[in-house]
Amino acid sequence: MKILFSPSETKSDISPFENDIRDELFFKELFSKREIFIKKYDEILKSGDEDKIKKLFGLKNIANFDTASLFEKLTQKAILRYSGVAYKHLNYKTLNSNEQNFIDENVIIFSNLFGPILAKNKIPNYKLQQGETIDNLKPEITYQNVFKSRLDEFVKDEFIIDLRAEFYEKFYQVDSLYTSLKFLKNGKIVSHFAKVYRGLVLRELAKFQPKNEREFGEIRLENLNLIEIKQFKNKKEYLFEITKL
């Protein structure tokens, strides 16, 4: 099983590891493609141009953010680096070792800066606003082109669940059969609570580790009512009504 997941804007500043990201990231033989963005990102920080840095970060105040080179920073596992709503509800640290290992090896997170990485990959703390260009280059377009064939091979013959927010589909479009989930309240997507339930569903997937759609369908997801299953070519979309906010 493979699970596609979004990053979060919010990140933990806890960085217990000293490692070289050149050797750490998923598909490390393609690091040179990531390095283009990392170096341009570093150049913007080194420039000291506050307007450019604020735009890059999506922040009004950058006074307390470490602008050291990403090659020099300490790191943290991606699944613990990201600390937004979905990650809080996943609550990775409270999973047992088998469940954590499942997450580490099978969850692909689509970072705005680093592209597709595994949950276990160690990354430095960084800020990059969703959809922001880096020196007028769009990471999602480059990473879609660079990693497409490698990701296709990695997920081949696997049961795939896509828990990403819609924007991150731009980083990788799945060609094989896969399952996606949408979370609705009164027929509408509610952004915050969709994040909540992405995290909660990922937690349940780590516990039950379904190998196929039948086993996935046997999982009882608390406070979610399955209202419809739609088929779109290679995608099967499960629509859930949130019964408790």
C-alpha positions in Angstrom: 0.0 0.0 0.0 1.1 3.5 -0.7 -0.4 6.7 0.6 -0.1 10.2 -1.0 -0.1 13.1 1.4 0.2 16.8 1.6 2.8 18.8 3.6 1.7 21.6 5.9 2.6 25.3 6.2 3.2 24.9 9.9 6.4 23.1 10.9 8.1 22.1 14.1 11.5 23.8 14.8 12.8 20.7 16.6 15.8 19.4 14.7 17.7 16.6 16.4 19.6 15.2 13.5 22.7 16.2 11.7 22.7 14.7 8.2 23.4 15.7 4.6 20.1 16.1 2.7 21.9 15.2 -0.5 22.0 11.6 0.8 18.7 11.6 2.7 15.9 12.3 0.3 13.8 9.9 -1.7 15.3 9.0 -5.1 18.6 10.6 -4.0 20.2 10.0 -7.5 17.9 12.7 -8.7 18.9 15.2 -6.0 20.5 17.5 -8.6 16.9 18.3 -9.8 15.9 19.3 -6.3 19.2 21.2 -5.8 18.2 23.7 -8.4 15.4 24.9 -6.2 17.2 24.5 -2.9 20.1 26.7 -4.2 17.8 29.4 -5.6 15.9 29.3 -2.3 19.2 29.8 -0.4 20.2 32.6 -2.7 17.0 34.5 -1.9 17.7 34.2 1.8 21.3 35.3 1.4 20.2 38.3 -0.6 18.7 39.8 2.5 15.9 41.2 0.4 13.1 41.3 3.0 10.3 41.7 0.4 11.4 38.7 -1.6 11.9 36.6 1.6 8.4 37.6 2.9 6.8 36.7 -0.4 8.7 33.3 -0.5 7.7 32.5 3.1 4.2 33.9 2.9 4.9 35.8 6.1 4.7 39.5 7.2 7.3 39.1 9.8 10.6 37.1 9.2 12.5 38.4 12.2 12.5 35.1 14.1 13.1 32.7 11.3 16.5 31.2 10.8 17.7 32.1 7.3 20.8 29.8 7.3 21.5 27.7 4.2 19.3 24.5 4.1 22.6 22.5 3.6 23.8 23.7 7.0 20.6 23.2 9.1 19.9 20.3 11.4 17.0 18.1 10.3 13.9 16.2 11.5 11.9 13.3 10.0 9.4 14.8 7.6 6.4 13.2 9.4 7.5 15.1 12.5 8.7 18.2 10.8 5.3 19.0 9.5 3.0 20.0 12.4 -0.2 21.3 10.8 -3.8 20.1 11.5 -3.6 16.8 9.7 -0.3 15.9 11.4 -1.6 16.8 14.8 -4.5 14.5 14.3 -2.3 11.7 12.9 -0.4 12.0 16.3 2.5 9.9 14.9 4.4 9.8 18.2 1.5 7.8 19.9 1.5 5.1 17.3 3.4 1.9 18.0 6.6 1.0 16.3 5.0 -1.2 13.7 2.5 1.6 12.8 5.2 4.2 12.7 7.3 2.0 10.4 4.3 1.6 8.1 4.0 5.4 7.9 7.7 5.9 7.4 8.0 3.5 4.5 4.6 4.0 2.7 3.6 7.7 3.0 4.8 10.0 0.2 4.6 13.7 1.1 4.7 16.2 -1.7 6.9 19.1 -0.4 6.6 22.4 -2.1 10.4 22.7 -1.9 11.8 19.2 -2.0 9.1 17.4 -4.1 8.1 13.9 -3.3 9.7 12.6 -0.1 9.0 9.6 2.2 7.7 10.3 5.7 11.0 9.0 7.2 13.2 11.3 5.2 14.9 13.9 7.3 14.5 17.5 6.2 15.6 21.0 7.6 13.0 23.5 8.7 12.0 25.8 5.9 9.2 28.1 4.8 7.7 28.2 1.3 4.2 29.4 0.7 2.0 26.9 -1.2 2.0 27.7 -5.0 4.9 30.2 -4.7 7.5 30.3 -7.4 11.2 30.2 -6.7 13.1 32.6 -9.0 10.0 32.4 -11.3 10.2 28.6 -11.5 7.2 26.5 -10.4 8.4 23.5 -8.3 5.2 21.5 -9.0 5.8 21.5 -12.8 9.4 20.6 -12.6 8.8 17.8 -10.0 5.9 16.4 -12.0 8.2 16.0 -15.0 11.3 14.8 -13.1 9.8 12.2 -10.7 6.8 10.9 -12.7 8.3 7.7 -14.1 10.1 6.9 -10.8 6.9 7.4 -8.8 5.0 5.3 -11.3 7.4 2.5 -10.7 7.4 2.9 -6.9 3.6 2.6 -6.6 3.2 0.0 -9.3 1.0 -2.9 -8.3 0.3 -1.2 -4.9 -3.1 -0.3 -3.4 -2.9 3.5 -3.6 -4.9 6.0 -1.4 -4.6 9.7 -2.3 -5.2 11.9 0.8 -3.7 15.0 -0.8 -5.3 18.4 -1.0 -6.2 19.2 -4.6 -3.2 21.5 -5.2 -0.7 18.7 -4.6 -2.1 16.7 -7.5 0.0 19.0 -9.6 3.1 17.4 -8.3 2.1 13.9 -9.4 -0.8 12.5 -11.4 -1.5 8.9 -10.8 -2.0 6.8 -13.9 -2.7 3.4 -12.3 -5.8 2.5 -10.3 -6.1 4.5 -7.1 -8.6 5.5 -4.4 -9.2 9.1 -3.2 -11.2 10.4 -0.3 -13.3 13.6 0.0 -14.8 14.9 3.2 -17.9 17.0 3.1 -20.2 18.8 5.5 -23.7 19.6 4.2 -22.4 18.7 0.7 -19.5 21.1 0.9 -15.7 20.7 1.5 -14.7 22.3 4.7 -11.0 23.0 4.5 -10.0 22.8 8.2 -12.0 19.7 9.0 -10.9 18.0 5.8 -7.4 18.3 7.1 -8.5 16.9 10.5 -10.0 13.8 8.8 -7.1 13.3 6.5 -4.9 13.0 9.6 -7.4 10.7 11.4 -7.8 8.4 8.3 -4.0 8.2 7.9 -3.9 7.1 11.6 -6.4 4.4 10.9 -4.6 3.2 7.8 -1.4 2.9 9.9 -3.3 0.7 12.4 -5.1 -1.6 9.9 -2.6 -1.5 7.0 -5.1 -2.6 4.3 -3.6 -4.3 1.3 -6.6 -3.7 -1.1 -9.8 -1.9 -1.4 -11.9 -4.6 0.2 -9.8 -4.4 3.4 -10.0 -0.7 3.3 -13.8 -0.9 3.1 -13.9 -2.9 6.2 -12.3 -0.1 8.3 -14.9 1.7 10.4 -14.0 5.4 10.2 -15.4 7.3 13.3 -17.6 10.3 12.6 -17.6 9.7 8.9 -20.6 8.4 6.9 -19.9 7.0 3.4 -22.5 8.6 1.1 -21.2 7.8 -2.4 -18.5 6.1 -4.4 -17.7 7.6 -7.8 -15.6 6.0 -10.5 -13.6 8.3 -12.8 -11.5 6.2 -15.2 -8.6 5.0 -13.0 -9.8 6.8 -9.8 -12.4 5.6 -7.3 -13.5 8.5 -5.2 -15.1 7.9 -1.7 -17.3 10.7 -0.5 -17.7 10.9 3.3 -20.1 13.2 5.2 -18.6 14.4 8.4 -21.1 13.7 11.2 -19.1 15.5 13.9 -17.1 18.7 13.7 
